[in-house]
Amino acid sequence: MKHIVLGFVVVGIVIVAAYVLLQNEAAAPESTLPPTTPVTPVPTKPVALPAELVTHITDHSDRIVLVSPAPLDTISSPVMLTGKARGTWFFEASFPVSVVNWDGLVIGEGIATAEGDWMTEAFVPFTATISYSVDPDAYSNKGTLILKRDNPSGLPENDDALEIPVMLQ
């Protein structure tokens, strides 16, 4: 029952995050500059993360932390992930990572690898490089990085994942 409720919470977070991102994208004015006008980059303000996303990340921070890329960063293929996870997140020094598009379709998969002794309950640094393909005609460039706890037992009570929304390029 606990996993069903957790599943509904995760789905709710993803839906709310997608809604907020779509609202922000729809409110952004279109550029009216001619195509030949050089554009000087303007520093942008940090993006405030939705409360549900902050809660999701915080709730997982005692088990896994993704250092890079940050939530809502624009990423391109191949994307390099760095972070740290407790040794219990790994199995045989690795865990699966997926890149999904706005519609939840898996567009890239790979393995994060421990950069140290993973047979511990302490945090262990990890890296992963994931290649993915974006449909140029896709409705949206929104996506999600899913860092899954490796669960060789297959038992649902051992399932866990950190989901980080990103912009796909």
C-alpha positions as MATLAB code, in Angstrom:
seq = 'MKHIVLGFVVVGIVIVAAYVLLQNEAAAPESTLPPTTPVTPVPTKPVALPAELVTHITDHSDRIVLVSPAPLDTISSPVMLTGKARGTWFFEASFPVSVVNWDGLVIGEGIATAEGDWMTEAFVPFTATISYSVDPDAYSNKGTLILKRDNPSGLPENDDALEIPVMLQ';
ca = [
       0.000    0.000    0.000;
       2.898    2.312    0.873;
       4.417    1.839   -2.592;
       1.117    2.587   -4.307;
       0.795    5.866   -2.397;
       4.448    6.685   -3.167;
       3.772    5.935   -6.832;
       0.816    8.323   -6.862;
       2.928   11.000   -5.163;
       5.716   10.630   -7.754;
       3.225   10.747  -10.648;
       1.606   13.813   -9.069;
       4.975   15.548   -8.749;
       5.812   14.858  -12.394;
       2.400   16.137  -13.551;
       2.626   19.317  -11.471;
       6.228   19.955  -12.604;
       5.210   19.472  -16.257;
       2.234   21.822  -15.813;
       4.408   24.524  -14.205;
       7.052   24.181  -16.928;
       4.404   24.377  -19.670;
       2.894   27.495  -18.076;
       6.325   29.149  -17.888;
       7.056   28.245  -21.512;
       3.671   29.526  -22.714;
       4.170   32.837  -20.876;
       7.599   33.476  -22.443;
       7.407   36.171  -25.123;
       8.655   35.291  -28.580;
      11.654   37.169  -29.894;
      10.949   39.780  -32.548;
      14.588   40.356  -33.490;
      15.511   39.923  -37.128;
      17.564   36.749  -37.708;
      20.731   38.727  -38.551;
      20.753   40.780  -35.329;
      23.517   39.607  -32.974;
      22.196   38.773  -29.523;
      24.283   39.448  -26.443;
      23.738   36.829  -23.733;
      22.022   38.261  -20.693;
      22.566   36.623  -17.314;
      19.392   34.879  -16.225;
      17.945   34.734  -12.758;
      18.049   31.369  -10.998;
      14.877   29.404  -11.677;
      12.748   28.717   -8.633;
      12.012   25.006   -8.412;
       8.454   23.848   -7.725;
       7.906   22.894   -4.082;
       7.015   19.313   -5.031;
      10.332   18.888   -6.842;
      12.268   20.331   -3.917;
      10.463   17.883   -1.615;
      11.240   14.929   -3.929;
      14.936   15.836   -4.114;
      15.155   16.514   -0.374;
      13.400   13.238    0.476;
      16.050   11.369   -1.546;
      19.068   13.373   -0.368;
      19.823   10.866    2.395;
      20.218    8.160   -0.301;
      21.299    9.842   -3.557;
      22.367   13.317   -4.691;
      22.746   14.365   -8.334;
      25.375   17.122   -8.496;
      25.264   17.681  -12.246;
      23.199   18.405  -14.237;
      20.961   20.496  -11.982;
      17.163   20.342  -12.148;
      15.755   22.166  -15.199;
      19.221   22.466  -16.820;
      19.353   22.213  -20.611;
      21.297   19.079  -21.518;
      22.606   17.661  -24.783;
      23.600   14.163  -25.811;
      25.693   12.595  -24.479;
      24.940   13.920  -20.999;
      27.471   13.418  -18.191;
      25.976   12.804  -14.743;
      27.904   13.184  -11.496;
      26.792   12.751   -7.943;
      26.940   10.545   -4.910;
      24.773    7.709   -3.639;
      24.826    5.437   -0.648;
      26.443    2.082   -1.318;
      23.011    0.473   -0.866;
      21.816    2.257   -4.058;
      24.301    0.209   -6.115;
      24.520   -3.458   -7.041;
      27.878   -4.655   -8.320;
      29.055   -1.000   -8.291;
      26.388    0.290  -10.689;
      22.762    1.357  -11.090;
      20.557    2.099  -14.132;
      19.874    5.600  -15.464;
      17.267    6.588  -18.070;
      16.469    9.715  -20.049;
      12.766   10.063  -20.888;
      11.050   12.647  -23.069;
       8.047   14.810  -22.162;
       5.722   11.890  -22.908;
       7.594    9.411  -20.683;
       9.169    7.576  -23.636;
      12.651    6.242  -22.823;
      15.038    7.905  -25.301;
      18.318    6.909  -23.652;
      19.570    4.400  -21.106;
      22.850    3.687  -19.428;
      24.638    2.710  -16.252;
      26.021    4.904  -13.484;
      29.241    3.523  -12.049;
      30.650    3.875   -8.540;
      33.917    5.778   -8.373;
      34.983    4.036   -5.187;
      34.234    1.145   -2.856;
      30.466    0.684   -3.135;
      30.217   -2.029   -0.463;
      29.434    0.496    2.260;
      26.476    2.369    3.668;
      28.337    5.660    3.189;
      28.008    7.933    0.160;
      30.022    6.851   -2.890;
      30.708    9.179   -5.860;
      29.316    8.058   -9.232;
      29.463    9.081  -12.876;
      27.441    8.167  -15.941;
      27.427    9.202  -19.578;
      24.112    8.680  -21.335;
      23.492    9.135  -25.066;
      19.968    9.840  -26.231;
      18.073   10.917  -29.340;
      15.468   13.672  -29.409;
      12.748   13.686  -32.052;
      13.162   17.031  -33.880;
       9.378   17.171  -34.311;
       8.686   16.544  -30.614;
       5.900   18.524  -28.996;
       8.166   19.642  -26.144;
      11.834   19.621  -25.201;
      11.087   18.728  -21.605;
      12.524   15.492  -20.259;
      13.482   13.685  -17.076;
      16.592   11.931  -15.817;
      15.644    8.839  -13.814;
      18.295    7.413  -11.498;
      16.986    4.028  -10.338;
      18.146    2.143   -7.290;
      19.539   -1.163   -8.543;
      17.170   -3.848   -7.304;
      18.357   -7.331   -8.252;
      15.775   -8.898   -5.934;
      12.899   -7.509   -8.008;
      10.958   -6.890   -4.801;
       8.790   -3.758   -5.077;
       9.690   -2.658   -1.545;
      13.313   -2.282   -2.729;
      12.414   -0.051   -5.707;
      13.384    3.613   -5.540;
      14.258    6.338   -8.046;
      15.329    9.948   -8.159;
      13.657   11.874  -11.006;
      15.154   15.156  -12.165;
      13.367   17.270  -14.806;
      15.614   18.711  -17.542;
      15.321   20.451  -20.895;
      16.489   18.279  -23.813;
      18.577   19.618  -26.647;
];
